[in-house]
Amino acid sequence: MGHQYNRPMKNPSAGDAGGHSAIKVPEVVFLFWIIKIAATTLGETGGDAVSMSMNLGYLVGTAIFAAIFIAMVVAQILAKRFHPMLYWGTIIASTTVGTTLADYATRDIGIGYAGGSILLAALLAASLAAWKFTLGTVSITSVSSPRAESFYWLTIMFSQTLGTALGDWTADSGLGYQGAALVFSAMIAVVAVLYFATRTSHVVLFWAAFILTRPLGAAVGDLLDKPVASGGLALSRYTASAVLFAFIAACVLFFPHRAAKSAH
């Protein structure tokens, strides 16, 4: 699901001849998906560490992570070029706020996993529709202006929040965390087959894969830190989060990262 984005920009630190800003999202290659899954898993363990282990609750946790996420998005928009650490830091912020926000909606407000998933799916669809209507495309290769970046990060935040609710709903349906992880892994595999074996829109498949990696990360994160009696491995949320963060940092620091090729 990354072949079409494998070519780097001619000059990722500058705008193009038509005056468009540099694109500040990464090319979508295999490493992108590895880091994305690790980041969504970190979002689950990190969000739970703040809201549960620190006993701050879902609302306070959401407020903390929302403030961090907004600050990171502003930094992303103000940046003149693609910065891998800044980008992945913003992704991590989006997935942690997604975890606590989804838990707040489904548990504290009481609308349940089904209600939360339906509401968040509607918000995600509305974000994509508004983006498409306003700018004509939802391809990441067009994310080269502050307005496109705003739609991009809003859509990502909704997808991360929806993924948390979907992962919890699937695990709670009787499949458990391992079963839920297998279900979403299989769905991602189907998307990969469609990418390589059919002419299905790569933009559609990108967003399908992006959305599905979040409930996979939620299920894996819960598998790591939930009590054994609940089907988890009862690992420390702090330790799991630290290991995942170190893995992501190593992937960003020791492997080359290039901006996606602009559509303009």
Protein Blocks (a to p, Z undefined) as FASTA:
>chain_A
ZZmmmpccfblmbccfkopacdfbdcddfklmmmmmmmmmmmmmmmmmmmmmnonojmlm
mmmmmmmmmmmmmmmmmpmbdcfklmmmmmmmmmmmmmmmmmmmmmmnonojmlmmmmmm
mmmmmmmmmmmmmnopacfklmccfklmmmmmmmmmmmmmmmmmmmmmmmmnonommlmm
mmmmmmmmmmmmmmmmmccdfklmmmmmmmmmmmmmmmmmmmmmmcfknopaoiafklmm
mmmmmmmmmmmmmpccdddddfZZ
